Amino acid sequence: MRSLVIFASGKGSNAAAIIDYFKKTGLARVALIVSNKKDAGILDIAKNENIPAIVIDRQSFQDLSLVSQIQSHNPSLIVLAGFLWKIPEGFISAFQGRIINIHPALLPKYGGKGMYGHHVHQAVIAAGEKVSGITIHYVDEAYDSGDTIVQASCTVSADDDADSLAARIHKLEHFYFPRTIEFLLTNQNTTT
């Protein structure tokens, strides 16, 4: 069975969708959850699902001491599901082509440092966009600039606020993220 490692900083709704999806398909299992916040909701999900979890600090992330720990799980993919730190170049090199991220907008618009969660939705609404969506992409050395794997869109209504738009974006994320991971696991050369 293929192994996934999920990095998350928040509540973990995307991680929960991924865990549930692969419990049903049996194609992969989440071997480890990594968070940079000791009070992140994702850690409760990990505990409830009996998935090992670790909390990292910036130093261990930057000095790459985490790499060997992640390698011990032999992940087919490392999935960033609401993880807010920039990934160090050495970490990207260690897992070249196996790190993916989800972004709550249609990149290249509304990406980059500081563009996450409600900040993105507020910017989309403030700009008067009629369409928003999600982008699932490979991770490279810059924020939100890796090759796009898939995008999905939804309308932005005139009466939307960040919360109502976020609710539609979450539906897209929870549907497309696990299925995109499944596609990558079954159709690309990833480590088994």
QUIFEN-V645214 format. One record per residue. N is the residue number from 1. RES is the residue in three letters. BURIAL is 1 if it has 9 or more other C-alpha atoms within 8 Angstrom, else 0. Layout:
<<N,RES,BURIAL> <N,RES,BURIAL>>
This chain:
<<1,MET,0> <2,ARG,1> <3,SER,1> <4,LEU,1> <5,VAL,1> <6,ILE,1> <7,PHE,1> <8,ALA,1> <9,SER,1> <10,GLY,1> <11,LYS,0> <12,GLY,1> <13,SER,0> <14,ASN,1> <15,ALA,1> <16,ALA,1> <17,ALA,1> <18,ILE,1> <19,ILE,1> <20,ASP,0> <21,TYR,1> <22,PHE,1> <23,LYS,1> <24,LYS,0> <25,THR,0> <26,GLY,0> <27,LEU,0> <28,ALA,1> <29,ARG,1> <30,VAL,1> <31,ALA,1> <32,LEU,1> <33,ILE,1> <34,VAL,1> <35,SER,1> <36,ASN,1> <37,LYS,1> <38,LYS,0> <39,ASP,0> <40,ALA,1> <41,GLY,1> <42,ILE,1> <43,LEU,1> <44,ASP,0> <45,ILE,1> <46,ALA,1> <47,LYS,1> <48,ASN,0> <49,GLU,0> <50,ASN,0> <51,ILE,1> <52,PRO,1> <53,ALA,1> <54,ILE,0> <55,VAL,1> <56,ILE,1> <57,ASP,0> <58,ARG,0> <59,GLN,0> <60,SER,1> <61,PHE,1> <62,GLN,0> <63,ASP,0> <64,LEU,1> <65,SER,1> <66,LEU,1> <67,VAL,1> <68,SER,0> <69,GLN,0> <70,ILE,1> <71,GLN,0> <72,SER,0> <73,HIS,1> <74,ASN,1> <75,PRO,1> <76,SER,1> <77,LEU,1> <78,ILE,1> <79,VAL,1> <80,LEU,1> <81,ALA,1> <82,GLY,1> <83,PHE,1> <84,LEU,0> <85,TRP,0> <86,LYS,0> <87,ILE,0> <88,PRO,1> <89,GLU,0> <90,GLY,0> <91,PHE,1> <92,ILE,1> <93,SER,0> <94,ALA,0> <95,PHE,0> <96,GLN,0> <97,GLY,0> <98,ARG,1> <99,ILE,1> <100,ILE,1> <101,ASN,1> <102,ILE,1> <103,HIS,1> <104,PRO,1> <105,ALA,1> <106,LEU,1> <107,LEU,1> <108,PRO,0> <109,LYS,0> <110,TYR,1> <111,GLY,1> <112,GLY,1> <113,LYS,0> <114,GLY,0> <115,MET,1> <116,TYR,1> <117,GLY,0> <118,HIS,1> <119,HIS,1> <120,VAL,1> <121,HIS,1> <122,GLN,1> <123,ALA,1> <124,VAL,1> <125,ILE,1> <126,ALA,0> <127,ALA,0> <128,GLY,0> <129,GLU,1> <130,LYS,0> <131,VAL,0> <132,SER,1> <133,GLY,1> <134,ILE,1> <135,THR,1> <136,ILE,1> <137,HIS,1> <138,TYR,1> <139,VAL,1> <140,ASP,1> <141,GLU,0> <142,ALA,1> <143,TYR,1> <144,ASP,1> <145,SER,1> <146,GLY,1> <147,ASP,0> <148,THR,1> <149,ILE,0> <150,VAL,0> <151,GLN,1> <152,ALA,1> <153,SER,1> <154,CYS,1> <155,THR,0> <156,VAL,1> <157,SER,0> <158,ALA,0> <159,ASP,0> <160,ASP,1> <161,ASP,1> <162,ALA,1> <163,ASP,0> <164,SER,0> <165,LEU,1> <166,ALA,1> <167,ALA,0> <168,ARG,1> <169,ILE,1> <170,HIS,0> <171,LYS,0> <172,LEU,1> <173,GLU,1> <174,HIS,1> <175,PHE,1> <176,TYR,1> <177,PHE,1> <178,PRO,1> <179,ARG,0> <180,THR,1> <181,ILE,0> <182,GLU,1> <183,PHE,1> <184,LEU,1> <185,LEU,1> <186,THR,0> <187,ASN,0> <188,GLN,0> <189,ASN,0> <190,THR,1> <191,THR,0> <192,THR,0>>
